């Protein structure tokens, strides 16, 4: 199972939000580039980045930082946050990322998701961020009123290469991921699923290893707050 340490970028800094609330954020002293290099030095191979500025504006605000991270760390990067056009996808792929994550744009326009998968085969991940079983969009500020499972069934054969499922109520809380809902998503998904939101301990990571159709797990706040040591986390990375 792949471990994806996380970097959320806001105003050129590493931050973490609680339940997606932009007013409830913690800033960390390491720059995004330094944090990525730290992950590389510990032996990680993958990295999950969210451009929170992009999520709010719909623009590729931090593509220069992402490019520097890819160049310096050589990590396999997946990036999400405000990617709403083919041009934005291409910018990030040209910067060297492995996969671009489509969230709001894909949920609001399934045709865009389908065409992106055809245009950039193997490079499109789908980010499904849910609150109480309903998908949220636009930096988690709006509910789409669409059921997570119903939407997935509609787009399951589009050619998405990875699915990232986040329970917003768990994100940043270190209250453990929503394993039950993630398991339901993974059971019907045609592509491998990443667990995201609420990872609190190494036990959460070990539990994820025993689940079906799970490619990996994203770990953020528990790293920054010291609840999970990078030395023990990297041992679970395969």
N, C-alpha and C positions, 0 to 999 in steps of 0.2 A: 504493500500500500504506500502511496506517495504522500509525503508530508509537505504541505504548502504553508510555510510561515507567511504572515500577511504584513503588508505595508499599506496603510491608508494615507493618502497625501492630501493636505489642505494648506493652502498658503505656503507651499514649498516645505512644509514640516510633516513629520510623522505624527498622526493623531489617532485616537480611537474614540468612537461614539458609543453612547449607551442607547440601545434600541433604535439606532438610526437617527437620534435627535442631534441636530447640528448645534443646538444650544447647550448640549450636555456632552462636552468633549474634553478629552485629556490630551495635552501636547507633550511630546517626548523630546528629549534633548538631541538624540541622534538624528542627523539628516537622513532622508530616504536612501541616499547613495551609501552612506556609512552603515546604515542598518542592513542593507542588502549585502554589503561586503562582509558584515559580521555573520550573516547566514551562510554565505559561501565558505568563509573560513572555518565554520563549524562542520562543513561537509554536506550541507543541503544542496539539492539539485534543482529544486523548483521554487517558484515565488509567485504569490498572489498579490496583485496590486489593485487598489481601488483609487481612482482619481475622483475625490469628493468634489473638487472644483468643477470637474467635468460633469458629474452627476447633477449638479445644480444649474449649470449653464448650457449643457449640451455641446460644449466645445472641448477640443483636445488640448486643454490648458497646460498639462504637464508632460507633453510628449518629449521635451528635451531632457527632463529628469529621467524618464523611463528609458530613453535611448542611452543615457549615461550609465544607468544601472545595468542594462543588458551588456554594454560594451565592457564595463569594468568587472562585472561579476561572472559573466557567461552562464548565468542561471537561466533555466527555461521559465519564461515569464508568461503568465496570463494576466490580462489587464481589462478592467471594466470601469464604467463610470462615464456616462454621457456619450457613448458611441452610438450615433444615430444616423450615420451615412456611410456609403461605400468609401467615400474619401477618408473619413476618420479611420475606418478599418485598415485601409491601405497605408495610412500614415504610421500606424502602430506596427503593422507587419514590416514596413520598410525600416522601422526603427529596430527590428530584430526580435519582437515578441513572438512567442510560440502560438498563442491563441488570444483572440479578442472575445470579450464577453458581451453579448447583447442582452439587455434586460428590458427596460421601458420601451425601447423602439421596437423590439421583437413582439412584445405583448400588445402594443398598440397597433402594430402593422405586421401581421403574419406573413404577408407577401414579401416584405423586406427581409424577414428572417429566411424565408425559403430561397430567395434570390441570392442572399449573402452566402448561404451554404453552398450553392452551385458555383458562385463566382470565386469563393475562397475555400475550396474543399479541404477538410481536415483542420481548418483554422478557426472555426466558429464554435464558441461555447455559449450555452444558454443559461442566463442567470435568472432563476425563479426565486423571488423574495416574497415570502408570504407572512401574513398576519391573520391568525385565526382562520386559516384555510383559504384565505383570499389573497390574490396576488397584489402587490403594491408596486407603484411606478413613480417616476420623477423624483429620484432621491428619497423614496419611501414616504413622500409627502401626500400621495394620493392612493386610494384603493381603486383597483380596476373593477372590483365586484366580480372578478372571474375566479372560479375555483382552480386551484393549482392542478389538480389531477385532470379536470376536464380540459384545461388548456393544453396540458402535456399530450393528452390523447389526440388532440387536433393537429399538433405539429410533430408528432413522434417519428414520422417517416420523412422529414425534411432533410436529414443528413447532418444534424448537429453532432459534433464530435465529443462533447462533454457537457454535462448538466451540473450546475452548481445550485444546490438548494439551501436557502437560508431561512430560518424561522426568525423573523425580526424581533419577536418577543424575547428571544434568547440572546440575540447578538449583543456582544459587549458586556453581558451580565455575568459570565462565567458560571452559569446555572446549568451547564451540560446541554448538549445539542438536543433537538427534538428527534430522537432516534426513531420513534414510532412513525411520525409523519415522513421522515426521510426514507424509511423502509418501504412505505407505501409508494413513494415516488420511484424508488429504485426498482421496485417489483414490476412496474409497467414501462419504465424507460428503455428505449432502444439503444441508448448510449450509456457509458459508465457515469456514475454520479459522484459528486464531491459533497461532503458534509461541511456545513458552514454555520457558525453562530453558536456561541455559548460554551465552547470547549473550556473546561475548567481544570482538568488534571490529565496526567498520563493515562489514567484508567479510561477516560473517554476515548482516547486514541486507540487503546488496546481493544476496547469494545467495538469500535468501528471496523477493526480488522476482521472481525468474524461475521460481518454483514455481507449479504449477496449484492453483486453489481455495484460495489463501492470502489471507486478508483483511488480516492484519497480523502484527506481531511485538511481543512484550513484552520490554522491556529494563530490568533492575534493577541488579544489583551492578556491572556494567561502567560504569554512570553514576556510582554513588556512589564507586567507587574511581578514577574519572578515566580509565579506559581508553577510553571513548568520550566525546567532547566534545559537549555538547548542541547547540552551534552546527553541527556537522557532521551530527549525527543528525537534526535537524529538516529538513535539506535533503532527506532521503529520505522525509519524511512527505508523503503525498498524499491 
